[in-house]
Amino acid sequence: MKELNDEIKSSNYIDGDLSDLGNDIGRIVSKYLSDKIGFDKDDFIAGYKHGISNSDKRIIKIKQILRAAGKLAEASKEVIHASSWNLSQKIQHMSEALEEYDRLIWEYER
């Protein structure tokens, strides 16, 4: 892991593409793959894909939370600027936005 960490720190992946990072990871990890220790390349690839998939799910959830926060902020502004005849409707809208935001936060944190 130290070798992989050192390689990543010394490389500039910002200006390259992610295949460079993948190549470096594969090159370093392959040094340690051995049937003797029961470590299979396919197992590693499956685990790697699983890790990426979980990361993608977290990013998607964060985007949902940010959208919900934006809706809540917009609903809050509507309440502030509402006239007396539609205030209860605007408060209901804000309450629904808050419930959605709270639900997404709860799901993300569990």
LOKE-893635 format. One record per residue: x, z, y of N, C-alpha, C, O in turn. Coordinates in steps of 0.05 Angstrom, whole numbers, padded with zeros to 5 digits, always signed. Last residue first. Layout:
N
XZYXZYXZYXZY ...
end
This chain:
110
-00539+00148+00132-00541+00159+00105-00523+00145+00086-00522+00153+00062 -00534+00122+00181-00518+00146+00177-00520+00157+00148-00504+00174+00141 -00569+00079+00179-00541+00074+00181-00524+00098+00174-00503+00096+00162 -00619+00105+00176-00610+00088+00154-00580+00083+00155-00567+00083+00134 -00619+00129+00228-00620+00145+00203-00610+00130+00179-00595+00140+00163 -00618+00084+00260-00596+00103+00262-00596+00120+00236-00574+00124+00225 -00668+00062+00246-00643+00047+00241-00619+00065+00242-00601+00062+00225 -00703+00102+00264-00703+00094+00236-00677+00080+00229-00664+00085+00208 -00693+00102+00320-00687+00126+00303-00685+00119+00274-00668+00129+00260 -00712+00050+00333-00684+00058+00338-00676+00082+00320-00656+00081+00307 -00766+00056+00319-00750+00036+00306-00720+00043+00309-00705+00041+00290 -00781+00097+00355-00784+00101+00326-00766+00081+00311-00753+00089+00291 -00772+00071+00404-00757+00095+00397-00758+00100+00367-00738+00108+00355 -00812+00031+00401-00783+00023+00403-00765+00047+00395-00745+00043+00382 -00857+00063+00402-00852+00046+00378-00822+00038+00378-00810+00037+00357 -00852+00086+00453-00852+00103+00430-00846+00087+00404-00831+00097+00387 -00858+00040+00485-00832+00055+00485-00830+00073+00461-00809+00075+00449 -00911+00028+00473-00890+00008+00467-00863+00022+00466-00847+00017+00448 -00935+00074+00495-00938+00067+00466-00916+00048+00457-00904+00051+00436 -00923+00067+00548-00912+00090+00534-00914+00086+00504-00895+00093+00490 -00953+00020+00559-00923+00019+00561-00910+00043+00547-00889+00040+00534 -01005+00041+00552-00995+00018+00535-00965+00017+00535-00952+00013+00515 -01007+00079+00592-01008+00088+00564-00999+00066+00545-00987+00072+00525 -01002+00046+00639-00982+00065+00632-00983+00073+00603-00962+00074+00590 -01037+00011+00662-01025+00003+00636-01003+00022+00627-00987+00015+00610 -01057+00036+00708-01076+00024+00690-01064+00015+00663-01079+00012+00643 -01014+00054+00738-01030+00074+00724-01049+00061+00703-01056+00073+00683 -00958+00011+00725-00979+00022+00742-00997+00039+00725-00995+00039+00701 -00889+00019+00708-00917+00014+00701-00936+00025+00721-00931+00046+00734 -00836+00029+00713-00848+00011+00733-00878+00005+00727-00890-00012+00740 -00825+00063+00670-00818+00071+00698-00833+00055+00718-00842+00065+00739 -00840+00030+00628-00854+00055+00633-00850+00064+00662-00868+00072+00676 -00800-00009+00631-00829-00017+00634-00845+00008+00641-00864+00007+00657 -00755+00020+00618-00758+00009+00645-00787+00001+00651-00797+00005+00673 -00767+00029+00564-00765+00052+00583-00767+00043+00612-00781+00056+00628 -00764-00022+00544-00790-00008+00543-00789+00016+00563-00810+00022+00575 -00709-00030+00550-00728-00047+00564-00755-00034+00566-00769-00035+00587 -00689+00009+00516-00682+00010+00544-00702-00007+00561-00710+00002+00582 -00710-00010+00468-00717+00017+00477-00711+00019+00507-00728+00030+00522 -00683-00059+00463-00713-00058+00465-00722-00032+00476-00741-00031+00492 -00631-00039+00458-00638-00056+00481-00668-00057+00485-00678-00056+00508 -00635-00012+00410-00628+00003+00434-00635-00013+00459-00645-00002+00479 -00644-00056+00376-00665-00035+00379-00660-00018+00404-00679-00011+00418 -00595-00081+00381-00619-00095+00390-00642-00075+00395-00656-00077+00415 -00562-00041+00358-00558-00049+00386-00583-00064+00397-00590-00060+00420 -00583-00041+00306-00585-00017+00323-00581-00024+00352-00596-00013+00369 -00568-00092+00290-00596-00085+00291-00601-00060+00309-00620-00059+00324 -00512-00087+00292-00526-00106+00309-00555-00100+00312-00567-00102+00334 -00506-00049+00251-00499-00042+00278-00512-00061+00298-00521-00053+00319 -00523-00080+00207-00538-00057+00215-00531-00048+00243-00549-00040+00258 -00481-00119+00206-00509-00127+00210-00526-00104+00220-00542-00106+00238 -00439-00085+00195-00439-00100+00220-00467-00109+00226-00476-00107+00249 -00453-00066+00144-00450-00047+00166-00452-00062+00193-00464-00052+00212 -00452-00115+00115-00477-00100+00117-00476-00080+00140-00495-00077+00155 -00397-00127+00118-00417-00145+00131-00443-00131+00135-00456-00134+00155 -00377-00085+00087-00370-00086+00115-00390-00104+00130-00398-00097+00152 -00398-00099+00037-00406-00074+00050-00400-00073+00079-00416-00063+00095 -00370-00147+00030-00399-00147+00031-00409-00122+00044-00427-00123+00061 -00317-00128+00027-00325-00146+00049-00355-00146+00052-00365-00145+00075 -00322-00100-00022-00314-00086+00003-00322-00102+00028-00332-00091+00047 -00335-00141-00057-00353-00119-00053-00347-00104-00027-00366-00097-00012 -00288-00171-00055-00313-00183-00045-00334-00161-00040-00349-00163-00021 -00253-00133-00079-00249-00143-00052-00274-00154-00040-00281-00148-00017 -00275-00130-00130-00274-00106-00113-00270-00114-00084-00283-00102-00066 -00265-00182-00148-00293-00172-00147-00294-00147-00128-00313-00145-00112 -00209-00183-00145-00225-00202-00128-00254-00192-00126-00265-00192-00104 -00197-00145-00185-00188-00141-00157-00205-00158-00138-00215-00148-00118 -00218-00169-00230-00228-00143-00221-00221-00138-00192-00238-00128-00176 -00186-00215-00233-00214-00218-00227-00227-00192-00218-00245-00192-00202 -00136-00192-00246-00140-00206-00220-00169-00208-00213-00177-00204-00190 -00136-00128-00275-00141-00156-00278-00146-00168-00250-00158-00155-00233 -00101-00079-00304-00109-00088-00278-00112-00118-00279-00092-00133-00283 -00076-00051-00345-00105-00056-00347-00117-00066-00320-00140-00061-00315 -00023-00047-00344-00037-00025-00332-00068-00029-00332-00083-00014-00320 -00009-00095-00369+00000-00070-00381-00016-00046-00370-00021-00027-00384 -00024-00136-00337-00042-00130-00360-00034-00103-00372-00051-00090-00385 -00016-00128-00268-00003-00128-00295-00024-00122-00316-00040-00103-00312 +00000-00134-00202-00019-00140-00223-00005-00142-00249+00015-00155-00252 +00037-00129-00162+00030-00105-00177+00009-00110-00198+00002-00091-00212 +00041-00177-00137+00066-00165-00147+00060-00142-00166+00076-00135-00184 -00009-00186-00116-00002-00199-00141+00024-00188-00153+00028-00190-00178 -00007-00160-00066-00021-00147-00089-00014-00160-00115-00012-00146-00135 +00023-00198-00036+00033-00171-00041+00020-00158-00065+00033-00146-00081 -00010-00245-00039+00019-00246-00046+00030-00218-00053+00044-00215-00073 -00060-00226-00019-00057-00236-00046-00028-00237-00056-00023-00229-00079 -00045-00213+00034-00056-00193+00016-00052-00201-00013-00043-00186-00030 -00028-00263+00052-00009-00241+00052-00019-00219+00033-00004-00208+00018 -00076-00293+00047-00052-00301+00033-00032-00278+00030-00021-00273+00009 -00109-00265+00083-00116-00266+00055-00092-00274+00038-00088-00263+00016 -00082-00278+00131-00085-00250+00122-00091-00249+00092-00078-00233+00078 -00090-00333+00131-00063-00322+00131-00063-00293+00122-00046-00285+00106 -00144-00338+00134-00132-00346+00108-00103-00336+00107-00092-00331+00086 -00159-00326+00185-00160-00304+00165-00148-00312+00138-00143-00295+00122 -00109-00357+00228-00136-00354+00217-00135-00334+00194-00114-00325+00186 -00076-00333+00287-00078-00349+00263-00106-00350+00253-00125-00344+00268 -00079-00297+00328-00076-00325+00336-00077-00344+00311-00080-00368+00315 -00086-00250+00300-00104-00257+00321-00103-00286+00328-00124-00299+00332 -00046-00237+00265-00069-00252+00254-00089-00260+00275-00107-00276+00270 +00016-00229+00264-00003-00233+00286-00026-00250+00276-00025-00275+00277 +00049-00176+00227+00039-00203+00231+00019-00205+00253+00007-00185+00261 +00062-00123+00221+00082-00141+00232+00073-00169+00237+00087-00185+00250 +00017-00100+00198+00026-00091+00224+00045-00110+00237+00045-00114+00262 +00017-00126+00148-00005-00130+00167+00003-00122+00195-00004-00136+00214 +00065-00105+00126+00062-00134+00130+00040-00140+00151+00043-00157+00168 +00053-00050+00123+00076-00060+00140+00073-00090+00146+00078-00098+00169 +00011-00051+00086+00007-00041+00113+00029-00051+00132+00023-00059+00154 +00038-00070+00041+00016-00085+00052+00011-00077+00081+00007-00094+00099 +00075-00029+00033+00084-00056+00038+00062-00073+00051+00068-00089+00069 +00040+00014+00024+00057+00014+00047+00067-00014+00054+00068-00021+00077 +00016+00000-00024+00000+00000+00000+00017+00000+00025+00010-00012+00045 
end
